[in-house]
Amino acid sequence: MSEAAPNFESLLREALSPVEPPEGMALRLEATLQSITELAADELQEWELSAMRDPRNWARPAVAVVAGSAAGAALVLLRARRRAHADVSRGGIAGGARDTAERALKDVGRETRRLFGGR
């Protein structure tokens, strides 16, 4: 019975080991999120304000707002995380948790401005 425990532990260790995603996955995900954000913005631009009177017309703009916001937020976080990961791989880790949080907030702000046209 004592022989099953090491085997079980090694199986768990192997099953729970980190797995690297495929090379192009991050780029494909970023392109998809960018496309969703642009499609949602196009949908909202084409929507006429006069159609607001009829509640039956609210579904498409509501879906466009939700999908565009979610995709935009995910895109901002993905780009900020990629930049932070690049800084770590270059040996750019300095400071503690506060410095890391400040850099992350700056990256998120920069990517948000970049995504929404520098407004």
C-alpha distances in whole Angstrom, upper triangle without the diagonal:
4,5,6,7,10,11,11,13,15,16,17,19,21,22,23,25,29,31,35,37,39,43,45,43,45,48,48,47,50,52,51,51,55,56,55,57,60,60,59,62,64,64,65,68,69,69,72,73,75,72,71,73,71,67,67,67,64,61,62,62,60,57,59,58,55,54,56,55,51,51,54,51,48,50,51,48,47,50,49,45,46,49,47,44,47,48,44,44,48,47,49,46,48,48,46,45,49,50,47,48,52,51,49,52,55,53,53,56,57,56,57,60,60,59,62,64,65,66
4,6,6,8,9,10,12,14,15,16,18,19,21,22,24,27,30,33,36,38,41,44,42,44,47,47,46,49,51,50,50,54,55,54,56,59,59,59,62,64,64,65,67,69,69,72,72,75,72,71,73,71,68,67,67,65,61,62,62,60,57,58,58,54,53,55,54,50,51,53,50,47,49,50,46,45,48,47,44,45,47,45,42,45,46,42,42,45,44,46,44,46,46,43,43,46,47,45,46,50,49,47,50,53,51,51,55,56,54,56,59,59,57,60,63,63,65
4,6,6,7,9,11,12,13,15,16,17,19,21,22,26,28,31,34,36,39,42,40,42,45,45,44,47,50,49,49,52,54,53,55,58,58,58,61,63,62,64,66,68,68,71,72,74,72,70,73,71,67,66,66,64,61,61,62,59,56,57,57,54,52,54,53,50,50,52,49,46,48,49,46,44,47,47,43,43,46,44,41,43,44,41,40,44,43,45,43,45,46,43,43,47,47,45,46,50,49,47,50,52,50,50,54,55,53,55,58,57,56,59,62,62,64
4,6,5,6,9,10,10,12,14,15,16,18,20,24,26,29,32,34,37,40,38,39,43,43,42,44,47,46,46,50,51,50,52,55,55,55,58,60,59,60,63,65,64,68,68,71,68,67,69,67,64,63,63,60,57,57,58,56,53,54,54,51,49,51,50,47,47,49,47,44,46,47,43,42,45,44,41,41,44,42,39,42,43,40,39,43,42,44,42,44,45,42,41,45,46,43,44,48,47,45,48,50,48,48,52,53,51,52,56,55,54,57,59,60,61
4,5,5,6,9,10,10,12,14,15,16,18,22,24,28,30,33,36,39,37,38,42,42,40,43,46,45,45,48,50,49,50,53,54,53,56,58,58,59,62,63,63,66,67,69,67,65,68,66,63,62,62,59,56,56,57,54,52,53,52,49,48,50,48,45,45,47,45,42,44,45,41,40,43,42,38,39,42,39,37,40,41,37,37,40,39,41,39,41,41,39,38,42,43,40,41,45,44,42,45,48,46,46,49,50,49,50,53,53,52,55,57,58,59
4,5,5,6,9,10,10,12,14,15,16,20,22,26,29,31,34,37,35,36,40,40,39,42,44,44,44,47,49,48,49,53,53,53,55,58,58,59,61,63,63,66,67,70,67,66,68,67,63,62,62,60,56,56,57,54,52,53,52,49,48,49,48,44,44,46,44,41,43,44,40,39,41,41,37,37,40,38,35,37,38,35,34,38,37,39,37,39,40,37,37,41,41,39,40,44,43,41,44,46,44,45,48,49,47,49,52,52,51,54,56,57,58
4,5,5,6,9,10,11,12,14,15,19,21,25,27,29,32,35,34,35,38,38,38,40,43,42,42,46,47,46,48,51,51,51,54,56,56,57,60,61,61,65,66,68,66,64,67,65,62,61,61,58,55,55,55,53,50,51,51,48,46,48,47,43,43,45,43,40,42,43,39,38,40,40,37,37,40,38,35,37,39,35,34,38,37,40,38,40,41,39,38,42,42,39,41,44,43,41,44,47,44,44,48,49,47,49,52,51,50,53,55,56,58
4,5,5,6,9,10,10,12,14,18,20,24,26,28,32,34,32,34,37,37,36,39,41,40,40,44,45,44,46,49,49,49,52,54,54,55,58,59,59,62,63,65,63,61,64,62,59,58,58,55,52,52,53,50,47,49,48,45,43,45,44,41,41,43,41,38,40,41,37,36,39,38,35,35,38,36,33,36,38,34,34,37,37,39,37,39,40,37,36,40,41,38,39,42,41,39,42,45,43,42,46,47,45,46,50,49,48,51,53,54,55
4,5,5,6,9,10,10,12,16,18,22,25,27,30,33,31,32,36,36,35,37,40,39,39,42,44,43,45,48,48,48,51,53,53,54,56,58,58,61,62,65,62,61,63,62,58,58,57,55,52,51,52,49,47,48,47,44,43,44,43,39,40,41,39,36,38,39,35,34,37,36,32,33,36,33,31,33,35,31,31,34,34,36,33,36,36,34,33,37,37,35,36,39,38,36,39,42,40,40,44,44,43,44,48,47,46,49,52,52,53
4,5,5,6,8,10,11,14,16,20,23,25,28,31,29,31,34,34,33,36,38,38,38,41,43,42,44,47,47,48,50,52,52,53,56,57,58,61,62,65,62,61,64,62,59,58,57,55,52,51,52,50,47,48,47,44,42,44,43,39,39,41,39,36,37,38,35,33,36,35,32,32,34,32,29,32,33,30,29,33,32,34,33,35,36,34,33,37,37,34,36,39,38,36,39,42,39,40,43,44,42,44,47,46,45,48,51,51,53
4,5,5,6,9,10,14,15,19,21,24,27,29,27,29,32,32,31,34,37,36,36,40,41,40,42,45,45,45,48,50,50,51,54,55,55,59,60,62,60,59,61,60,56,55,55,52,49,49,50,47,44,45,45,42,40,42,41,37,37,39,37,34,36,37,34,32,35,35,31,31,34,32,30,32,34,31,30,34,33,35,34,36,37,35,34,38,38,35,36,40,38,36,39,41,39,39,43,43,41,43,46,45,44,47,50,50,52
4,5,5,6,8,12,14,18,20,23,26,28,26,28,31,31,30,32,35,34,34,38,39,38,40,43,43,43,46,48,48,49,52,53,53,57,57,60,57,56,59,57,54,53,52,50,47,47,47,45,42,43,43,39,38,40,39,35,35,37,35,31,33,35,31,30,32,32,29,29,32,30,27,30,32,29,28,32,32,33,31,34,35,32,31,35,35,32,33,37,36,33,36,39,36,36,40,41,39,40,44,43,42,45,47,48,49
4,6,5,6,10,12,16,19,22,24,27,25,26,30,30,29,31,34,34,34,37,39,38,39,42,43,43,45,48,48,49,51,53,53,57,57,60,58,56,59,58,55,54,53,51,48,47,48,45,43,43,43,40,38,39,38,35,34,36,34,31,32,33,30,28,31,30,27,27,30,28,25,28,29,26,25,29,28,30,28,31,32,30,29,33,33,30,31,35,33,31,35,37,35,35,38,39,37,39,42,41,40,44,46,46,48
4,6,5,9,10,14,17,19,22,25,23,25,28,28,27,30,32,32,33,36,37,37,38,41,42,42,44,46,47,48,50,52,52,56,57,60,57,56,59,57,54,53,52,50,47,46,47,45,42,42,42,39,37,39,38,34,34,36,34,30,32,33,30,28,30,30,27,27,29,28,25,27,29,26,25,29,29,31,29,32,33,32,31,34,34,31,32,36,34,32,35,37,35,35,39,39,37,39,42,41,40,43,45,46,48
4,6,9,10,14,16,18,21,24,22,23,27,26,25,28,31,30,30,33,35,34,36,39,39,39,42,44,44,45,48,49,50,53,54,57,54,53,56,54,51,50,49,47,44,43,44,42,39,39,40,36,34,36,35,32,31,33,31,28,30,31,28,26,29,29,26,26,29,28,25,27,29,26,26,30,30,31,30,33,34,32,30,34,34,31,32,35,34,31,34,36,34,33,37,38,35,37,40,39,38,41,44,44,46
4,6,9,12,15,18,21,23,21,22,25,26,24,27,29,29,29,32,33,33,34,37,38,38,40,43,43,44,46,48,48,51,52,55,53,51,54,53,49,49,48,45,42,42,42,40,37,38,38,34,33,34,33,30,29,31,29,26,28,29,25,24,26,26,23,23,26,24,22,25,26,24,23,27,27,28,27,30,30,28,27,30,31,27,28,31,30,28,31,33,31,30,34,35,33,34,38,37,36,39,41,42,43
4,6,10,13,16,18,21,19,20,24,24,23,26,28,28,28,31,33,33,34,37,38,38,40,42,43,44,46,48,48,52,53,56,53,52,55,54,51,50,49,46,43,43,43,41,38,38,38,35,33,34,33,30,29,31,29,26,27,28,25,23,25,25,21,21,24,23,19,22,24,21,20,24,24,26,24,27,28,27,26,29,29,26,27,30,29,27,30,32,29,29,33,34,32,34,37,36,35,38,40,41,43
4,7,10,13,15,18,16,17,20,21,20,22,25,25,25,28,29,29,31,33,34,35,37,39,40,41,43,45,45,49,49,53,50,49,52,51,48,48,46,44,41,40,40,38,35,35,35,32,30,31,30,27,26,27,26,22,23,24,21,19,21,21,18,18,21,19,16,19,21,18,17,21,21,23,22,25,26,25,24,27,27,23,24,27,26,23,27,28,26,26,30,30,28,30,33,32,31,34,37,37,39
4,6,9,12,15,13,14,18,18,17,20,22,22,23,25,27,27,29,31,32,33,35,37,38,39,41,43,43,47,48,51,49,48,51,50,47,46,45,43,40,38,39,37,34,34,34,31,29,30,29,26,25,26,25,21,22,23,21,18,20,21,17,17,20,19,16,18,21,19,18,21,22,24,23,27,28,27,26,29,28,25,26,29,26,24,27,29,26,26,30,30,27,29,32,31,30,33,35,36,38
4,7,9,11,10,11,14,15,15,17,20,20,21,23,25,25,27,29,30,31,33,35,36,37,39,41,42,45,47,50,48,47,50,49,46,45,44,42,39,37,37,36,33,33,33,30,28,28,28,25,23,24,23,20,20,21,19,16,18,19,15,14,17,17,14,15,18,16,15,19,20,22,22,25,27,26,25,28,27,23,25,27,25,22,26,27,24,24,28,27,25,27,30,28,27,31,33,33,36
4,6,8,7,8,11,12,12,14,16,16,17,20,21,22,24,26,27,28,30,31,32,34,36,37,38,42,43,46,44,44,47,46,43,42,41,39,36,34,34,33,30,29,30,27,25,25,25,22,20,22,21,17,17,19,17,14,16,18,15,13,17,17,14,16,19,18,17,20,22,23,23,27,29,28,26,29,28,24,25,27,25,22,25,26,23,23,26,26,23,25,28,26,25,28,30,31,34
4,6,5,8,10,10,11,14,15,16,18,20,21,22,24,25,26,28,30,31,32,34,36,37,38,42,44,47,45,44,48,47,44,43,41,39,36,34,35,34,31,30,31,29,26,26,26,24,21,23,23,19,18,21,19,16,17,19,17,15,18,19,16,17,21,20,18,21,23,25,25,29,31,31,29,32,30,27,28,30,27,25,27,28,24,25,28,27,24,26,29,26,25,29,30,32,34
4,6,7,8,10,11,13,14,16,17,19,20,22,23,24,26,28,29,30,32,34,35,36,38,42,43,47,45,45,48,47,45,44,42,40,37,35,35,35,31,30,31,29,26,26,26,24,21,22,22,19,18,20,19,15,16,18,16,13,16,18,15,15,18,18,16,19,22,23,24,28,30,30,29,31,29,26,27,29,26,24,26,27,23,23,27,25,22,25,27,24,24,27,28,30,33
4,6,5,6,9,10,11,12,14,15,16,18,20,21,22,24,26,27,28,30,32,33,35,38,40,43,41,41,45,44,42,41,38,37,34,32,32,32,29,27,28,27,23,23,24,22,19,20,21,17,16,18,18,14,14,17,16,13,16,18,16,16,20,20,18,21,24,24,26,29,31,31,30,32,30,27,28,29,26,24,26,26,22,22,25,24,21,23,25,22,21,25,26,28,30
4,5,5,6,8,10,10,12,14,15,16,18,20,21,22,24,26,27,29,30,32,33,37,38,41,39,39,43,42,39,38,36,34,32,29,30,29,26,25,26,24,21,21,21,19,16,18,18,14,13,16,15,12,13,16,14,12,16,18,15,16,20,20,19,21,24,25,25,29,31,30,29,30,29,25,26,28,25,22,24,25,21,21,24,23,20,22,24,22,20,24,25,27,29
4,5,5,6,9,10,10,12,14,15,16,18,20,21,22,24,26,27,28,30,32,35,37,40,38,38,41,41,38,37,35,33,31,29,28,28,25,23,24,22,19,19,19,17,14,15,15,12,10,13,12,8,9,12,11,9,12,14,13,13,17,17,17,19,22,22,22,26,28,27,26,27,26,22,23,24,21,19,21,21,17,17,20,19,16,18,21,18,17,21,22,24,26
4,5,5,6,9,10,10,12,14,15,16,18,20,21,22,24,26,27,29,30,34,36,39,37,37,41,40,38,37,35,33,31,28,28,28,25,23,24,23,19,18,19,18,14,15,16,13,11,13,14,10,10,14,13,11,13,16,15,15,18,19,18,20,23,23,24,28,30,30,28,29,28,24,25,26,23,20,22,22,18,18,21,19,16,18,20,17,16,19,21,22,25
4,5,5,6,9,10,10,12,14,15,16,18,20,21,22,24,26,27,29,32,34,37,35,35,39,38,36,35,32,31,28,26,26,26,23,21,22,21,18,17,19,17,13,15,16,13,12,15,15,12,13,16,16,14,17,19,18,18,22,23,22,24,27,27,28,31,33,32,31,32,30,27,27,28,25,23,24,25,21,20,23,21,18,19,22,19,17,20,22,24,26
4,5,5,6,9,10,11,12,14,15,17,18,20,21,23,24,26,27,31,32,35,34,33,37,36,34,33,30,29,26,24,24,23,20,19,20,18,15,15,16,13,10,12,13,10,9,12,12,9,11,14,13,12,15,17,17,18,21,22,21,24,26,26,26,29,31,30,28,29,28,25,24,26,23,20,22,22,19,18,20,20,16,17,20,18,15,19,21,23,25
4,5,5,6,9,10,11,12,14,15,17,18,20,21,22,24,26,29,31,34,33,32,36,35,34,33,30,28,26,24,23,23,20,18,19,18,15,13,14,13,9,10,11,9,6,9,10,7,8,12,12,11,13,16,16,16,19,20,20,22,25,24,25,28,29,29,27,28,26,23,23,24,21,18,20,20,16,15,17,16,13,14,16,14,12,15,17,19,21
4,6,5,6,9,10,11,12,14,15,16,18,20,21,22,24,28,30,33,31,32,35,34,33,32,29,28,25,23,22,23,20,18,19,18,15,14,15,14,11,11,14,12,9,12,14,11,11,15,16,14,16,19,19,19,22,24,23,25,28,27,28,31,33,33,31,31,30,27,26,27,24,22,23,22,19,18,20,18,15,16,18,15,13,16,17,20,22
4,5,5,6,9,10,10,12,14,15,16,18,20,21,23,26,28,31,29,29,33,32,30,29,26,25,22,20,20,20,17,15,17,16,12,12,14,12,9,11,13,11,9,13,14,12,13,17,17,16,19,21,21,21,24,26,26,28,30,29,30,33,34,34,32,32,31,28,27,28,26,23,24,24,21,19,21,20,16,17,19,17,14,17,19,21,23
4,5,5,6,9,10,11,12,14,15,17,18,20,21,25,26,29,28,27,31,30,28,28,25,23,21,18,18,18,15,13,14,13,10,9,10,9,5,7,9,7,6,10,11,10,11,14,15,15,17,19,19,20,23,24,25,27,29,28,29,31,32,31,29,29,28,25,24,25,23,20,20,21,18,16,18,17,13,14,16,14,11,14,16,19,20
4,6,5,6,9,10,11,12,14,15,16,18,20,24,25,28,27,27,31,30,29,28,25,24,22,19,18,19,16,14,14,14,11,9,11,11,7,7,10,10,7,10,12,11,11,14,16,15,17,20,20,21,23,25,25,27,29,28,29,31,33,32,30,30,29,26,25,25,23,20,21,20,17,16,17,16,12,12,14,12,9,11,13,16,18
4,5,5,6,9,10,10,12,14,15,16,18,22,24,27,25,26,29,29,27,26,23,22,20,17,17,18,15,12,14,14,11,9,12,12,9,10,13,12,10,14,16,14,15,18,19,19,21,23,24,24,27,29,29,30,33,32,33,35,36,36,34,34,33,30,29,29,27,24,24,24,21,19,20,20,16,16,17,15,12,14,15,19,20
4,5,5,6,9,10,10,12,14,15,17,20,22,25,23,23,27,26,24,23,21,19,17,14,14,14,11,9,11,11,7,6,10,9,6,8,11,11,10,13,15,14,16,18,20,20,22,24,24,25,28,29,30,32,34,33,33,36,36,36,33,33,32,30,28,29,27,24,24,24,21,19,20,20,16,15,18,16,12,14,16,19,20
4,6,5,6,9,10,11,12,14,16,19,20,24,22,22,26,25,24,23,21,19,17,14,13,14,12,9,9,10,7,5,7,8,6,6,9,10,9,11,14,14,14,17,19,19,20,23,24,25,27,29,29,31,33,31,32,34,35,34,32,31,30,28,26,26,25,22,21,21,19,16,17,17,14,12,14,13,9,10,13,16,16
4,5,5,6,9,10,10,12,14,18,20,23,22,22,26,25,25,24,21,19,18,15,14,15,13,10,11,13,10,8,11,12,10,9,13,14,12,14,17,17,16,19,21,21,22,25,26,26,29,31,31,32,35,33,34,36,37,37,34,34,33,31,29,29,27,25,24,24,21,19,19,18,15,14,15,13,10,10,12,16,16
4,5,5,6,9,10,11,12,16,18,21,19,20,24,23,22,21,18,17,15,12,11,13,11,8,10,12,9,8,11,13,10,11,15,15,14,17,19,19,19,22,24,24,25,28,29,29,32,34,34,35,38,36,37,39,40,40,37,37,36,33,32,32,30,27,27,27,24,22,22,22,19,17,19,17,14,14,16,19,19
4,5,5,6,9,10,11,14,16,19,17,17,21,20,19,19,15,14,13,10,8,10,8,5,7,9,7,5,9,10,9,10,13,14,14,16,18,19,19,22,24,24,26,28,29,30,32,34,35,36,38,36,37,39,39,38,36,35,35,32,30,30,29,26,25,26,24,21,21,21,18,16,18,17,13,13,15,19,18
4,5,5,6,9,10,13,15,18,17,17,21,21,20,20,17,15,15,12,10,12,11,7,8,11,10,7,10,12,11,10,14,16,14,16,19,20,20,22,24,24,25,28,29,30,32,34,35,36,38,36,37,38,39,38,36,35,34,32,30,30,29,26,25,25,23,20,20,20,17,15,15,15,12,10,12,16,15
4,5,5,6,9,12,14,17,16,17,21,21,21,20,16,16,15,12,10,13,13,9,11,14,12,10,13,16,14,14,17,19,17,19,22,22,22,25,27,27,28,31,32,32,34,37,37,38,41,39,40,42,42,42,39,39,38,36,34,33,32,29,28,28,26,24,23,23,20,18,18,18,14,13,15,18,18
4,5,5,6,10,12,15,13,14,18,17,17,16,13,12,12,8,7,10,10,7,9,12,11,10,13,15,14,15,18,19,19,21,23,24,24,27,28,29,30,33,34,34,36,38,39,40,43,41,42,43,44,43,40,40,39,37,35,35,34,31,30,30,28,25,25,25,22,20,21,20,17,16,18,21,20
4,5,5,8,10,13,12,12,16,16,16,16,12,11,12,9,6,9,10,7,8,11,11,10,12,15,15,14,17,19,19,20,23,24,24,26,28,29,30,32,34,35,36,38,40,41,43,41,41,43,43,42,39,38,38,36,34,33,33,30,28,28,27,24,23,24,22,19,19,19,16,14,16,19,18
4,5,8,10,13,13,14,17,18,18,18,14,14,15,12,10,13,14,10,11,15,15,12,15,18,17,16,19,21,21,22,25,26,25,27,30,30,31,33,35,36,37,40,41,41,44,41,42,44,44,44,41,40,39,37,35,34,34,31,29,29,28,25,24,24,22,20,19,19,16,14,15,18,17
4,6,10,12,11,13,16,16,17,17,13,13,14,11,10,13,14,11,13,16,16,14,17,20,19,19,22,24,23,25,28,28,28,30,33,33,34,36,38,38,40,42,43,44,47,44,45,47,47,47,44,43,43,41,38,38,37,35,33,33,31,29,28,28,25,23,23,23,20,18,19,22,21
4,7,9,8,9,13,13,13,13,9,10,11,9,7,11,12,10,12,15,15,14,17,19,20,19,22,24,24,25,28,29,29,31,34,34,35,37,39,40,41,44,45,46,48,46,46,48,48,47,44,43,43,41,38,38,38,35,33,33,32,29,28,29,27,24,24,24,21,19,21,23,22
4,5,6,8,10,12,13,14,10,11,13,12,10,13,15,14,14,18,19,18,20,23,23,23,25,27,27,28,31,32,33,34,37,37,38,40,42,43,44,47,48,49,51,48,49,50,50,50,47,45,45,43,41,40,40,37,35,35,35,32,30,31,29,26,26,27,24,21,22,25,23
4,5,6,8,10,12,13,10,11,14,13,10,13,16,15,15,18,20,18,20,23,24,23,25,28,28,29,31,33,33,34,37,38,39,41,43,44,45,47,48,49,51,49,49,50,50,49,46,44,44,43,40,40,39,37,35,35,34,31,30,31,29,26,26,27,24,21,23,25,23
4,5,7,9,11,13,10,11,15,14,13,15,18,17,18,21,22,22,23,26,27,27,29,31,31,32,35,36,37,38,41,42,42,44,46,47,48,51,52,53,55,52,53,54,53,52,49,48,48,47,44,43,43,41,38,39,38,35,34,35,33,30,30,31,28,25,27,29,26
4,5,6,8,9,6,8,11,11,10,13,15,15,16,19,20,20,22,24,25,25,28,30,30,31,34,35,36,37,39,41,42,43,45,46,48,50,51,52,54,52,52,53,53,52,49,48,48,46,43,43,43,40,38,39,38,35,34,35,33,30,30,31,28,25,27,30,27
4,5,7,9,7,7,11,11,10,11,14,15,14,17,19,19,20,23,24,24,26,28,29,30,32,34,35,36,38,40,41,42,44,45,47,48,50,51,53,50,50,51,51,50,47,45,46,44,41,41,41,38,36,37,36,33,32,33,32,28,29,30,27,25,27,29,26
4,6,9,8,9,13,14,13,14,17,18,18,20,23,23,24,26,28,28,30,32,33,34,36,37,38,40,42,43,44,46,48,49,50,52,54,55,56,54,54,55,54,53,50,48,49,47,44,44,45,42,39,40,40,36,35,37,35,32,32,34,31,28,30,32,30
4,5,6,7,11,12,12,13,16,17,18,20,22,22,24,26,27,28,30,32,33,34,36,37,39,40,42,43,44,46,47,49,50,52,54,55,57,54,54,55,55,53,50,49,50,48,45,45,45,42,40,41,41,37,36,38,36,33,34,35,32,29,31,34,31
4,5,5,8,11,11,11,14,15,16,17,19,21,21,23,25,26,27,29,31,32,33,35,37,38,39,41,42,44,45,47,48,50,51,53,54,52,52,53,53,51,48,47,47,46,42,43,43,40,38,39,39,35,35,37,34,31,32,34,30,28,31,33,31
4,6,7,9,11,11,13,15,16,17,19,20,22,23,25,26,28,29,30,32,34,35,36,38,39,41,43,44,45,47,49,50,51,53,55,53,52,54,54,52,49,48,49,46,43,44,44,41,39,41,39,36,36,37,35,32,33,34,31,29,32,34,32
4,6,7,8,9,11,12,14,15,17,18,19,21,22,24,25,27,28,30,31,33,34,36,37,38,40,42,43,44,46,48,49,51,52,50,50,52,52,50,47,46,47,44,42,42,42,39,37,38,37,33,33,35,32,29,30,31,28,26,28,31,29
4,6,6,6,9,10,11,12,14,15,16,18,20,21,22,24,25,27,29,30,31,33,34,36,37,39,40,42,43,45,46,48,50,48,47,49,48,47,43,43,43,41,38,39,39,36,34,35,34,30,30,32,30,26,28,29,25,24,26,29,27
4,6,5,6,9,10,11,12,14,15,16,18,20,21,22,24,26,27,28,30,31,33,34,36,37,38,40,42,43,44,46,48,46,46,47,47,46,42,42,42,40,37,38,38,35,33,35,33,30,30,31,29,26,28,28,25,23,26,29,27
4,5,5,6,9,10,10,12,14,15,16,18,20,21,22,24,26,26,28,30,31,32,34,36,37,38,40,41,43,44,46,44,45,46,46,45,42,41,42,39,37,37,37,33,32,33,32,28,28,29,27,24,26,26,22,21,24,27,25
4,5,5,6,9,10,10,12,14,15,16,18,20,20,22,24,25,26,28,30,31,32,34,35,37,38,40,41,43,45,43,43,44,44,43,40,39,39,37,34,35,34,31,30,31,29,26,26,27,24,21,23,23,20,18,21,24,22
4,5,5,6,9,10,11,12,14,15,16,18,20,21,23,24,26,27,28,30,32,33,34,36,38,39,40,42,44,42,41,43,42,41,38,37,38,35,32,33,33,30,28,30,28,25,25,27,24,21,23,24,20,19,22,24,23
4,5,5,6,8,10,10,12,14,15,16,18,20,21,22,24,26,27,28,30,31,32,34,36,37,38,40,42,40,40,42,42,40,37,37,37,34,32,33,32,29,28,29,28,24,25,26,23,21,23,23,20,19,22,25,23
4,6,5,6,8,10,10,12,14,15,16,18,20,20,22,24,25,26,28,30,31,32,34,36,37,38,40,38,39,40,40,39,36,36,36,33,31,31,31,28,26,27,25,22,23,24,21,18,20,20,16,16,19,21,20
4,6,5,6,8,10,10,12,14,15,16,18,20,21,22,24,25,27,28,30,31,33,34,36,37,39,37,37,38,38,37,34,33,33,31,28,29,28,25,24,25,23,20,20,21,19,16,18,19,15,14,17,20,18
4,6,5,6,8,10,11,12,14,15,17,18,20,21,22,24,26,27,28,30,32,33,34,36,38,36,35,37,37,35,32,32,32,30,27,28,27,24,23,24,23,19,20,22,19,16,19,20,16,16,19,21,20
4,5,5,6,8,10,11,12,14,15,16,18,20,21,22,24,26,26,28,30,31,32,34,36,34,34,36,36,35,32,32,32,29,27,28,27,24,23,24,22,19,20,21,18,16,19,19,15,15,19,21,21
4,6,5,6,8,10,10,12,14,15,16,18,20,21,22,24,25,27,28,30,31,33,35,33,33,35,35,34,31,31,30,28,26,26,25,22,21,22,20,17,17,18,15,13,15,15,11,11,15,17,17
4,6,5,6,8,10,10,12,14,15,16,18,20,21,22,24,26,27,28,30,32,33,31,31,32,32,31,28,28,28,25,23,23,23,20,18,19,18,14,15,17,14,11,14,15,11,11,15,17,16
4,5,5,6,8,10,11,12,14,15,16,18,20,21,22,24,26,27,28,30,32,30,30,31,31,30,27,27,27,24,22,23,22,19,18,20,18,14,16,17,14,13,16,16,13,14,17,19,19
4,5,5,6,9,10,10,12,14,15,16,18,20,21,22,24,25,27,28,30,29,29,31,31,30,27,27,27,24,22,23,22,19,18,20,17,14,16,16,13,12,15,14,11,12,16,18,18
4,5,5,6,9,10,11,12,14,15,17,18,20,21,23,24,26,27,29,27,27,29,29,29,26,25,25,22,20,21,20,17,16,16,14,11,12,13,10,8,11,11,8,9,12,14,15
4,5,5,6,9,10,11,12,14,15,16,18,20,21,22,24,26,27,25,25,27,27,26,23,22,22,20,17,18,17,14,13,15,13,9,11,13,10,8,12,12,10,11,15,16,16
4,5,5,6,9,10,10,12,14,15,16,18,20,21,22,24,26,24,24,26,26,25,23,23,23,19,18,19,18,14,14,16,13,11,13,14,11,11,14,14,11,14,17,18,19
4,5,5,6,8,10,11,12,14,15,16,18,20,21,23,25,23,23,26,26,26,23,23,23,20,18,19,17,14,14,15,12,10,12,12,8,9,12,11,9,11,14,16,17
4,6,5,6,9,10,11,12,14,15,17,18,20,21,23,21,21,23,24,23,21,20,19,17,15,16,14,11,11,11,8,6,8,9,5,6,9,9,8,10,13,13,15
4,5,5,6,8,10,10,12,14,15,16,18,20,21,19,19,21,21,21,18,18,18,15,13,14,13,9,10,11,9,6,10,11,8,9,13,13,11,14,17,17,18
4,6,5,6,9,10,10,12,14,15,16,18,20,19,19,21,23,22,20,20,19,16,16,17,14,11,13,14,10,9,13,13,9,11,14,13,12,15,18,18,20
4,5,5,6,9,10,10,12,14,15,17,19,17,18,20,22,22,20,20,18,16,15,16,13,11,12,12,8,8,11,10,7,10,12,11,10,14,15,16,18
4,5,5,6,9,10,11,12,14,15,17,15,15,17,18,18,16,16,15,12,12,12,9,7,9,9,5,6,9,9,7,10,12,12,12,15,17,16,18
4,5,5,6,8,10,10,12,14,15,14,14,16,18,17,15,16,15,11,12,13,11,8,11,12,8,9,12,12,11,13,16,15,15,18,20,20,22
4,5,5,6,9,10,10,12,14,13,14,17,19,19,18,19,17,14,15,16,13,11,14,14,10,11,14,13,11,14,17,15,15,19,20,20,23
4,5,5,6,9,10,11,13,11,12,15,17,18,17,17,15,12,13,14,10,9,12,11,8,10,13,11,10,14,15,14,15,18,19,19,21
4,5,5,6,9,10,11,9,9,12,14,14,13,14,12,9,11,11,8,7,11,11,8,10,13,13,12,15,17,17,18,21,22,21,23
4,5,5,6,9,10,10,10,13,16,16,15,17,15,12,14,15,12,11,14,15,12,14,17,16,15,18,20,19,20,23,24,24,26
4,5,5,6,9,9,10,14,16,18,18,19,16,13,16,16,13,13,16,15,12,15,17,16,15,19,20,19,20,23,24,23,26
4,6,5,6,5,7,10,13,14,15,16,13,11,14,14,10,11,15,14,11,15,17,15,16,19,20,19,21,24,25,23,26
4,5,5,5,6,9,12,13,14,16,13,11,14,15,12,12,16,16,14,17,19,18,18,22,23,22,24,27,28,27,29
4,5,7,9,12,16,17,17,19,17,14,17,18,15,16,19,19,16,19,22,20,20,23,25,24,25,28,29,28,31
4,6,8,12,15,17,18,20,17,15,18,18,15,16,20,19,17,20,22,20,20,24,25,23,25,28,29,28,31
4,6,9,12,14,16,18,15,13,17,18,15,16,20,19,17,21,23,21,22,25,27,26,27,30,31,29,32
4,6,10,12,14,15,12,11,14,14,11,13,16,15,14,18,20,18,19,23,24,23,25,28,28,27,29
4,7,9,11,12,9,8,12,13,11,12,16,15,15,18,20,19,20,23,25,24,26,29,30,28,30
4,7,10,10,8,8,12,12,11,13,16,15,16,19,20,20,22,24,25,26,28,30,31,28,30
4,7,8,6,7,10,11,11,13,15,15,16,19,20,21,23,25,26,27,28,30,31,29,31
4,6,6,6,9,10,11,12,15,16,17,19,20,21,23,24,26,27,29,31,32,30,31
4,6,5,6,9,10,10,12,14,15,16,18,20,21,22,24,26,27,28,30,28,29
4,5,5,6,9,10,11,12,14,15,16,18,20,21,23,24,26,27,29,26,27
4,5,5,6,9,10,11,12,14,15,16,18,20,21,22,24,26,27,25,26
4,5,5,6,9,10,11,12,14,15,16,18,20,21,22,24,26,24,25
4,5,5,6,9,10,10,12,14,15,16,18,20,21,22,24,22,23
4,5,5,6,9,10,11,12,14,15,17,18,20,21,22,20,21
4,5,5,6,9,10,10,12,14,15,16,18,20,21,19,20
4,5,5,6,9,10,11,12,14,15,16,18,20,18,20
4,5,5,6,9,10,10,12,14,15,16,18,16,17
4,5,5,6,9,10,11,12,14,15,16,14,15
4,5,5,6,8,10,10,12,14,15,14,16
4,5,5,6,9,10,10,12,14,13,14
4,6,5,6,9,10,11,12,10,11
4,5,5,6,9,10,11,9,11
4,5,5,6,9,10,9,12
4,5,5,6,8,8,9
4,6,5,6,4,6
4,6,5,5,8
4,6,8,9
4,6,6
4,6
4
